Amino acid sequence: MSKIGDQDWNLEPAGRHIWRLRPAPGQLGALAQAVKDEGGQLVALWGSDDRHLAGGYALHAAFMTATGLVWASLALPAASPAYPDLAAIFPQADRMQRATYDLLGIRAEGAVDQRKWLRHGAWPADSFPLRRDFAAEPVRELDAYPFIRVEGEGVHEIPVGPIHAGTIEPGHFRFSIIGDRVLRLEQRLGYTHKGIEKRFEGMDLDTGARLAGRVSGDSHIAYAWAYCMAVEAATGAQVPERALWLRALFLEMERVANHLGDLGYLGNDVALAFGFNQFWKLKEEWLRLSARLFGHRYLFDCIVPGGVAADLVDAAELAGFCLDLADEVRALKTIYDEHAGLQDRFANTGICKPSLAAQLGLGGLAGRASAQAWDARAQFPQVPYDELDVNMATHRRGDVLARAEVRFAEVYESLRLIRDILRRLPDGAIHAPLTAISTVSEGLGWVESWRGEVVVAVRIGADGTLDRVHPHDPSWQNWPLLEIGVLGNIVPDFPLINKSFNLSYSGPDL
């Protein structure tokens, strides 16, 4: 691969289906437009402080193209670092750009929205936590966020959150309504900012894997694999084949667990308590099986740099469970399909039309339910997916029903893939030591999680410790589409629509 559009970009291979580019000043906007014109998408955007490496700052962007992921890194000066606004080309860049400024002071020139996103009055306005010389003490300033107001006869506002019932994480949803119909929804997130990216600095590679896997707990495997893939690319490590197949096994087990839970919650949100109870019974049995086979219900710390830490001991039990589970899920789907009340609530609710999904960059499961046919397992397969022939599930309705249908299809497919992996699992070692390095080295990992594309970029210092790590959650680009999907719906349907997306609060709040 060298061309995007009509221009040769001199892309350098940086892994399987991953390319590296260091554009010249003024080229980033042209690159973004070329990707857009080809039907590609912006997947991630972040910054780095490179002054300790005799540089200034850098702006990084990961673009998904027809032939893979392009990782572009634009060098910026130490004084007044700025880059051209990408939100005009890819609207999903808006929040990422705002967060990049909050953390590093790197500004998107010409951006329409310059409001704070992550700071929440927690550190001084003129300080930037991801700069190497950051030394400010925490503050607690009054933080009056300028929500956009909708005014007119009969228009009312409903603030929901940031603290919610139950145990979900915080997020503020500001509704503008007429009667019970939603005219506008504006979100404000960032309440769970944890300083994870700062915490990575100076950490050893093994400890970094543990932290990466805890960015968003329901996607532990995806984050751990993406992190390890990045570290292994940076160090030139050769991971044993059996370990790679086991990683895919873990990833599909994670996908099944989350989809089972979501299908239960979707039933519960339309008062079908039977569906909730049955799907969560199945999820609990699945999690207990994971604990028996691999030592942890959510498979925490099973993936480590250089391979995996847990081997398969009972393939027959897992294979048999997959067959039984598929039968039980099919029986429950029949009930969902024939339940008139559920179908009435699901159909034509929370619609994201394919055209708008493409324009605004809706990805992952929610994107596939709106005809966005992107799945890295099928189109850009890493080992062993290049041998597994993944069937991508898509739909065109873009409503709650479509998102449920994609979940059902992906459960069946993941169970099939698990059985296929078990049949073809190669013998051999499950771990190999990493290659020692003595120079600054970088790598990027890219994994299709159950929610969408997880990207982790890693820079390792000459001393072998982590210098910069950026984990990217697919919820970054999908949260804004929830604001679109709820328009015209009644307020009581918001919990259902929200659950049908099931986006992460923690993943973007780094």
VMD Tcl script that draws the C-alpha trace (Angstrom):
set ca {
  {0.00 0.00 0.00}
  {1.28 3.45 -0.88}
  {-1.61 5.45 -2.34}
  {-4.65 7.00 -0.71}
  {-6.70 8.68 -3.38}
  {-4.45 9.77 -6.23}
  {-1.43 10.62 -4.06}
  {1.49 8.42 -3.10}
  {2.05 8.93 0.64}
  {5.13 6.73 1.02}
  {3.52 4.68 3.78}
  {5.80 2.45 5.81}
  {4.68 -0.98 7.10}
  {4.18 -0.93 10.88}
  {2.49 -4.29 11.38}
  {-0.05 -6.50 9.70}
  {-2.54 -4.15 7.96}
  {-0.97 -1.18 9.79}
  {0.96 1.63 8.07}
  {2.98 4.54 9.40}
  {3.21 8.05 7.95}
  {4.95 11.20 9.15}
  {3.28 13.90 7.04}
  {4.96 17.16 6.26}
  {3.44 20.38 7.61}
  {0.28 21.12 5.70}
  {-0.29 17.51 4.63}
  {-2.48 16.27 7.49}
  {-5.65 17.92 6.23}
  {-5.02 16.63 2.70}
  {-4.49 13.12 4.06}
  {-7.71 13.26 6.08}
  {-9.66 14.45 3.05}
  {-8.18 11.71 0.88}
  {-9.22 9.08 3.44}
  {-12.71 10.60 3.60}
  {-13.06 10.65 -0.19}
  {-12.13 6.96 -0.31}
  {-14.87 6.09 2.19}
  {-12.50 5.66 5.13}
  {-12.87 6.89 8.70}
  {-10.94 8.53 11.51}
  {-10.53 5.94 14.26}
  {-8.44 7.75 16.88}
  {-6.69 11.05 17.57}
  {-4.23 11.91 20.36}
  {-1.14 13.94 21.14}
  {2.27 13.49 22.72}
  {4.90 15.65 24.41}
  {8.18 14.87 22.62}
  {10.32 17.66 24.06}
  {12.42 15.24 26.11}
  {13.28 13.50 22.84}
  {14.70 16.69 21.34}
  {11.43 17.49 19.61}
  {8.34 19.56 20.31}
  {4.91 17.99 20.38}
  {3.14 15.63 18.01}
  {-0.41 15.09 16.85}
  {-1.28 11.49 16.03}
  {-4.26 10.20 14.05}
  {-5.28 6.68 13.08}
  {-7.31 6.43 9.86}
  {-9.10 3.31 8.67}
  {-8.82 2.85 4.91}
  {-9.81 0.15 2.49}
  {-6.44 -1.57 2.96}
  {-5.75 -1.06 6.64}
  {-4.98 1.39 9.43}
  {-2.80 4.42 8.71}
  {-1.05 5.89 11.75}
  {-0.07 9.47 10.94}
  {2.18 11.49 13.27}
  {2.53 15.22 12.66}
  {5.48 16.96 14.36}
  {4.54 20.25 16.05}
  {6.69 23.02 17.51}
  {7.36 23.33 21.23}
  {5.95 26.85 21.22}
  {2.22 27.24 20.56}
  {1.63 23.75 19.07}
  {-1.36 23.66 16.73}
  {-2.70 21.62 13.82}
  {-5.55 22.06 11.32}
  {-9.03 21.21 12.55}
  {-10.03 17.70 11.46}
  {-13.60 17.88 12.75}
  {-14.62 19.71 9.60}
  {-13.75 16.53 7.69}
  {-14.46 13.90 10.34}
  {-16.99 15.19 12.91}
  {-16.01 12.45 15.36}
  {-12.69 14.27 15.85}
  {-14.38 17.06 17.85}
  {-14.25 15.56 21.34}
  {-10.85 13.97 20.75}
  {-9.46 17.36 19.76}
  {-10.93 19.03 22.83}
  {-9.49 16.32 25.09}
  {-6.09 16.63 23.41}
  {-6.05 20.33 24.23}
  {-7.13 19.74 27.84}
  {-4.32 17.23 28.37}
  {-1.48 18.66 26.26}
  {-2.34 22.21 25.19}
  {-2.26 21.24 21.51}
  {-4.91 23.28 19.74}
  {-6.99 22.48 16.67}
  {-6.87 25.69 14.63}
  {-10.24 26.75 13.28}
  {-12.24 24.28 15.35}
  {-15.78 25.49 16.02}
  {-16.09 23.90 19.49}
  {-13.26 24.87 21.86}
  {-15.03 24.02 25.13}
  {-13.25 21.98 27.79}
  {-13.97 18.29 27.69}
  {-11.92 16.44 30.32}
  {-10.72 19.10 32.75}
  {-13.90 19.58 34.81}
  {-12.09 22.17 36.94}
  {-9.76 19.49 38.35}
  {-6.47 21.19 37.41}
  {-5.48 24.78 36.58}
  {-6.75 26.05 33.23}
  {-3.24 26.95 32.07}
  {-1.72 23.56 33.01}
  {-1.71 20.39 30.95}
  {-1.32 17.05 32.76}
  {0.32 15.09 29.93}
  {3.13 17.59 29.52}
  {6.38 16.28 30.96}
  {6.85 19.33 33.18}
  {3.35 19.23 34.66}
  {3.60 19.84 38.40}
  {0.36 21.58 39.30}
  {-1.58 20.65 42.40}
  {-5.18 19.48 41.93}
  {-7.82 22.18 42.21}
  {-11.58 22.19 42.53}
  {-12.87 25.12 40.54}
  {-16.52 25.86 39.91}
  {-17.07 24.38 36.48}
  {-20.05 25.93 34.69}
  {-20.25 24.08 31.40}
  {-21.88 26.12 28.60}
  {-24.52 23.72 27.33}
  {-26.21 24.79 24.10}
  {-29.73 26.04 24.89}
  {-32.80 25.42 22.76}
  {-35.42 28.10 23.23}
  {-38.97 28.46 22.02}
  {-42.57 28.10 23.06}
  {-43.16 24.87 24.92}
  {-39.48 23.90 25.06}
  {-38.22 22.54 28.37}
  {-34.92 21.16 29.62}
  {-34.43 17.93 31.53}
  {-31.00 17.37 33.13}
  {-30.18 13.71 33.74}
  {-27.08 12.80 35.75}
  {-24.19 12.99 36.11}
  {-25.00 10.63 38.99}
  {-27.37 7.87 37.92}
  {-29.42 5.25 39.66}
  {-27.80 1.89 40.12}
  {-24.05 1.53 39.75}
  {-23.38 2.85 36.25}
  {-20.67 5.43 35.74}
  {-21.41 9.16 35.65}
  {-22.44 11.14 32.60}
  {-24.59 14.23 32.16}
  {-27.39 14.21 29.58}
  {-29.17 17.50 28.90}
  {-32.49 17.01 27.04}
  {-34.45 19.74 25.27}
  {-38.04 18.56 24.81}
  {-41.48 19.55 23.63}
  {-44.03 17.44 25.45}
  {-42.28 14.11 25.73}
  {-40.46 14.34 22.38}
  {-36.72 14.96 22.30}
  {-35.66 17.99 20.26}
  {-32.01 17.89 21.27}
  {-29.69 15.91 23.50}
  {-26.29 17.15 24.58}
  {-23.89 14.98 26.53}
  {-21.11 15.87 28.86}
  {-18.78 13.11 29.92}
  {-15.29 13.01 31.38}
  {-16.38 12.60 35.00}
  {-14.34 9.42 35.45}
  {-11.03 10.88 34.26}
  {-8.42 8.77 36.03}
  {-5.06 9.95 34.75}
  {-4.37 6.58 33.14}
  {-2.18 7.93 30.36}
  {-0.03 9.76 32.90}
  {0.17 6.65 35.06}
  {1.68 4.66 32.18}
  {4.78 6.88 32.09}
  {7.82 5.02 33.45}
  {5.91 1.79 33.99}
  {7.47 -1.54 33.04}
  {5.92 -3.42 30.14}
  {4.27 -6.21 32.14}
  {2.64 -3.84 34.60}
  {1.51 -1.72 31.67}
  {-0.41 -4.71 30.31}
  {-2.33 -4.99 33.57}
  {-3.22 -1.30 33.49}
  {-4.20 -1.34 29.82}
  {-6.61 -4.17 30.47}
  {-8.37 -2.07 33.09}
  {-9.09 0.99 30.93}
  {-12.61 -0.33 30.35}
  {-13.27 -3.49 32.32}
  {-15.88 -4.99 30.00}
  {-13.30 -4.90 27.18}
  {-10.31 -6.21 29.14}
  {-9.20 -8.74 26.54}
  {-9.41 -6.30 23.63}
  {-7.34 -3.68 25.46}
  {-4.79 -6.18 26.75}
  {-4.34 -7.68 23.29}
  {-4.06 -4.30 21.56}
  {-1.51 -3.14 24.13}
  {0.54 -6.33 23.83}
  {0.35 -6.18 20.03}
  {1.78 -2.64 20.20}
  {4.55 -3.65 22.61}
  {5.44 -6.68 20.51}
  {5.59 -4.55 17.37}
  {7.85 -2.06 19.14}
  {10.21 -4.76 20.41}
  {10.09 -7.06 17.39}
  {8.86 -9.95 19.53}
  {7.70 -13.20 17.94}
  {4.62 -14.50 19.75}
  {4.08 -18.30 19.70}
  {1.30 -19.38 17.35}
  {-0.66 -21.18 20.06}
  {-0.72 -17.99 22.13}
  {-2.19 -16.01 19.23}
  {-4.95 -18.56 18.78}
  {-5.71 -18.46 22.48}
  {-5.93 -14.67 22.35}
  {-8.62 -14.97 19.68}
  {-10.42 -17.52 21.83}
  {-10.42 -15.09 24.77}
  {-11.62 -12.23 22.58}
  {-14.61 -14.22 21.32}
  {-15.45 -15.35 24.85}
  {-15.45 -11.70 25.91}
  {-17.75 -10.84 23.00}
  {-20.24 -13.56 23.96}
  {-20.34 -12.48 27.62}
  {-21.11 -8.87 26.78}
  {-23.70 -9.61 24.14}
  {-25.56 -11.99 26.46}
  {-25.70 -9.31 29.15}
  {-26.86 -6.62 26.72}
  {-29.62 -8.79 25.25}
  {-30.88 -9.34 28.77}
  {-30.79 -5.65 29.59}
  {-32.65 -4.80 26.37}
  {-35.43 -7.16 27.40}
  {-35.52 -5.63 30.86}
  {-35.85 -2.11 29.44}
  {-39.14 -3.08 27.78}
  {-40.44 -4.84 30.91}
  {-39.61 -8.35 29.68}
  {-38.12 -9.53 32.96}
  {-38.08 -13.10 31.65}
  {-35.58 -12.12 28.95}
  {-33.37 -10.35 31.46}
  {-33.34 -13.28 33.86}
  {-32.69 -15.90 31.19}
  {-29.89 -14.06 29.40}
  {-28.20 -13.16 32.65}
  {-28.46 -16.77 33.79}
  {-26.63 -17.73 30.60}
  {-24.06 -14.98 31.10}
  {-23.41 -16.09 34.66}
  {-22.88 -19.68 33.53}
  {-20.51 -18.44 30.83}
  {-18.50 -16.37 33.32}
  {-18.26 -19.30 35.73}
  {-17.00 -21.45 32.87}
  {-14.34 -18.82 32.12}
  {-13.26 -18.86 35.76}
  {-13.01 -22.67 35.81}
  {-11.03 -22.89 32.59}
  {-8.78 -19.83 32.82}
  {-8.84 -18.58 36.41}
  {-10.91 -15.40 36.05}
  {-14.55 -14.68 35.22}
  {-13.59 -11.83 32.90}
  {-10.27 -13.39 31.82}
  {-8.23 -10.66 33.51}
  {-4.47 -10.86 32.96}
  {-4.69 -13.89 30.69}
  {-2.97 -11.93 27.89}
  {0.57 -10.74 28.63}
  {3.40 -9.31 26.53}
  {4.90 -12.16 24.56}
  {1.88 -14.45 24.69}
  {-0.69 -15.60 27.24}
  {-0.56 -16.58 30.90}
  {-3.32 -19.20 30.85}
  {-3.53 -22.31 28.71}
  {-6.59 -24.35 27.77}
  {-7.05 -27.44 29.90}
  {-10.49 -28.74 28.86}
  {-11.39 -28.10 25.24}
  {-14.23 -30.62 25.32}
  {-16.10 -28.82 28.10}
  {-15.86 -25.47 26.30}
  {-16.89 -26.93 22.93}
  {-19.89 -28.70 24.44}
  {-20.94 -25.58 26.33}
  {-20.83 -23.57 23.09}
  {-23.23 -25.98 21.37}
  {-25.67 -25.93 24.28}
  {-25.47 -22.15 24.61}
  {-26.19 -21.62 20.92}
  {-29.35 -23.71 21.23}
  {-30.53 -21.77 24.29}
  {-29.88 -18.40 22.64}
  {-31.84 -19.47 19.55}
  {-34.78 -20.44 21.74}
  {-34.69 -17.06 23.48}
  {-34.44 -15.26 20.14}
  {-37.65 -16.96 19.06}
  {-39.35 -15.53 22.13}
  {-37.94 -12.06 21.40}
  {-39.05 -12.31 17.75}
  {-42.60 -13.36 18.67}
  {-43.13 -10.93 21.55}
  {-45.30 -8.19 20.07}
  {-44.65 -5.69 22.86}
  {-40.88 -6.06 22.58}
  {-40.91 -5.80 18.80}
  {-43.09 -2.68 18.97}
  {-40.64 -0.98 21.35}
  {-37.51 -2.08 19.45}
  {-38.59 -1.36 15.88}
  {-38.16 2.21 14.57}
  {-36.75 3.37 17.91}
  {-33.40 5.13 18.14}
  {-32.74 5.18 14.40}
  {-29.33 6.10 13.01}
  {-29.70 6.12 9.25}
  {-26.83 4.57 7.24}
  {-26.06 7.86 5.48}
  {-25.71 9.73 8.77}
  {-23.79 6.88 10.36}
  {-21.26 7.07 7.53}
  {-21.01 10.85 7.72}
  {-20.47 10.91 11.50}
  {-18.26 7.83 11.78}
  {-20.45 5.39 13.68}
  {-18.36 2.26 14.16}
  {-18.29 -1.16 15.73}
  {-21.46 -3.08 16.51}
  {-23.68 0.00 16.35}
  {-22.15 0.97 13.02}
  {-22.72 -2.48 11.52}
  {-26.39 -2.19 12.56}
  {-26.51 0.96 10.39}
  {-24.91 -0.63 7.30}
  {-21.32 0.39 8.15}
  {-19.52 -2.78 7.09}
  {-16.33 -2.48 9.13}
  {-14.99 -5.40 11.17}
  {-11.23 -5.74 11.50}
  {-11.53 -9.48 12.15}
  {-12.97 -9.99 8.67}
  {-11.34 -7.22 6.61}
  {-7.94 -6.76 8.25}
  {-7.38 -10.03 10.07}
  {-4.53 -10.60 12.45}
  {-3.37 -14.15 13.21}
  {-5.40 -16.37 13.60}
  {-8.39 -14.54 12.11}
  {-6.73 -14.75 8.71}
  {-7.55 -18.48 8.84}
  {-10.97 -18.34 10.50}
  {-13.21 -16.82 7.81}
  {-15.24 -14.46 10.02}
  {-18.80 -13.75 8.85}
  {-19.57 -10.09 9.49}
  {-23.07 -9.32 10.79}
  {-24.68 -6.18 9.35}
  {-28.13 -4.58 9.19}
  {-29.62 -1.51 7.51}
  {-32.46 -0.47 9.86}
  {-30.18 1.34 12.30}
  {-32.70 1.05 15.15}
  {-32.75 -0.76 18.49}
  {-34.06 -3.87 16.75}
  {-31.14 -3.86 14.30}
  {-28.61 -3.50 17.09}
  {-30.24 -6.45 18.88}
  {-30.22 -8.52 15.67}
  {-26.50 -7.85 15.18}
  {-25.84 -8.97 18.75}
  {-27.70 -12.24 18.20}
  {-25.82 -12.90 14.97}
  {-22.48 -12.15 16.60}
  {-23.20 -14.52 19.50}
  {-23.82 -17.36 17.05}
  {-20.72 -16.45 15.03}
  {-18.48 -16.16 18.09}
  {-19.62 -19.55 19.36}
  {-18.85 -21.02 15.94}
  {-15.43 -19.36 15.90}
  {-14.63 -20.67 19.38}
  {-15.42 -24.23 18.29}
  {-13.31 -23.75 15.16}
  {-10.40 -22.44 17.24}
  {-10.67 -25.41 19.57}
  {-10.52 -27.83 16.63}
  {-7.50 -26.14 15.07}
  {-5.59 -24.94 18.12}
  {-1.89 -25.61 17.44}
  {0.42 -27.20 19.97}
  {3.47 -25.48 21.40}
  {4.54 -22.75 23.78}
  {2.17 -20.05 25.01}
  {4.77 -17.39 25.82}
  {8.10 -16.08 24.54}
  {10.33 -13.45 26.18}
  {10.36 -9.99 24.65}
  {13.36 -8.78 22.73}
  {15.42 -6.29 24.71}
  {15.71 -2.85 23.10}
  {18.13 0.01 23.73}
  {16.55 2.73 21.58}
  {13.23 4.53 21.61}
  {10.72 2.35 19.79}
  {7.02 2.63 18.89}
  {4.21 0.27 18.04}
  {0.47 0.22 17.54}
  {-2.12 -2.46 18.28}
  {-5.56 -2.74 16.73}
  {-8.27 -5.16 17.89}
  {-11.96 -5.47 17.05}
  {-13.57 -5.55 20.49}
  {-17.20 -6.46 21.05}
  {-17.97 -2.71 21.03}
  {-15.74 -1.71 18.10}
  {-12.16 -0.82 17.22}
  {-9.77 -0.62 20.17}
  {-6.45 1.03 19.31}
  {-3.44 1.27 21.62}
  {-0.31 3.24 20.68}
  {2.88 2.63 22.65}
  {6.27 4.31 22.82}
  {9.00 2.56 24.79}
  {11.96 4.55 26.05}
  {15.61 3.59 25.63}
  {15.55 2.29 29.23}
  {12.84 -0.25 28.36}
  {10.03 1.44 30.27}
  {6.86 2.98 28.86}
  {7.30 6.54 27.64}
  {3.84 7.21 26.14}
  {0.72 5.04 25.89}
  {-2.57 6.06 24.36}
  {-5.51 3.62 24.57}
  {-8.49 4.50 22.39}
  {-12.04 3.29 22.99}
  {-14.61 3.09 20.16}
  {-17.08 4.95 22.36}
  {-15.25 8.16 21.50}
  {-16.78 8.26 18.03}
  {-20.06 6.55 18.95}
  {-21.30 8.65 21.88}
  {-22.23 11.60 19.59}
  {-24.42 9.29 17.49}
  {-26.53 8.55 20.56}
  {-27.42 12.26 20.50}
  {-28.69 11.72 16.95}
  {-30.46 8.41 17.59}
  {-32.65 9.80 20.37}
  {-34.04 12.73 18.35}
  {-37.79 12.56 17.83}
  {-38.16 9.72 20.31}
  {-39.95 10.02 23.63}
  {-37.91 10.58 26.76}
  {-38.95 7.22 28.33}
  {-37.29 5.42 25.39}
  {-33.91 6.97 26.13}
  {-32.76 4.20 28.52}
  {-33.61 1.61 25.87}
  {-31.80 3.49 23.11}
  {-28.82 4.14 25.37}
  {-28.57 0.45 26.30}
  {-28.81 -0.60 22.65}
  {-25.56 1.31 22.04}
  {-24.09 0.39 25.46}
  {-21.11 2.71 25.23}
  {-18.29 3.00 27.73}
  {-18.02 5.95 30.10}
  {-14.62 4.85 31.39}
  {-12.95 4.14 28.03}
  {-12.84 7.77 26.82}
  {-12.15 9.25 30.27}
  {-8.42 8.60 30.36}
}
mol new
graphics top color blue
foreach p $ca { graphics top sphere $p radius 0.5 }
foreach p [lrange $ca 0 end-1] q [lrange $ca 1 end] { graphics top cylinder $p $q radius 0.2 }
display resetview
